Amino acid sequence: MRLPPLSHLRHFAGLLGWESLAKLTHRVSERERREANLPRTIVWYESGEFDDLLLRINVMATPHAAVYAPRYRLCSLWHRFELGTTAAQRRAEAERLDAWLHRRWFERPAERRAYRRLHPECCGFSTRGIRERVVQVRGDVGW
């Protein structure tokens, strides 16, 4: 699997208000690889802290991203996106996903209230609930 350039992922995350996107990896055991047909190493990217605000980007197939905010009982759920090859394409994707993934929605009480009104399906997620109900994408590891 060919990974997208980190510079493109960082640009995309930055357009959504997320800084310091870090690349993370998880080495998959032979047993897990056989059972779930996984690659030897799973790669994903994060910005923030899980217990507060976290953007997670998975790239195992088509890139998709989610924001976890268990402190506020919010989770954006997963959203697919295309990075494209140009900055203009990344801007267009960031604009398309702004209402779901932009950091500003999670930083202040007024914005969180507005987010809850816009996305009631994203409400009521505890840390446990996120792990049980949302982390169903097999590549979402690191817990």
Secondary structure, DSSP 8 states (H G I E B T S, - for coil): -----HHHHHHHHHHTT----EEEEEE--HHHHHHHT--SEEEEEEEE-TTS-EEEEE-SSS-EEEEEEGGGTEE---EE----SSHHHHHHHHHHHHHHH-THHHHSHHHHHHHHHH-GGGBS--HHHIIIIITTSTT----
